[in-house]
Amino acid sequence: FLAEHNRQPKPFTWTADPDKIIAAVKRGHQVLDSIH
């Protein structure tokens, strides 16, 4: 698989919305903080 894939590599394209990622991280921190 790797040998075949590396013959025609494609650049990674970020498709996630940065605001959604930041919101998810904040929610994760809130959950962790509430456990302690």
Residue pairs with C-beta under 8 A, 6 or more apart in sequence:
none
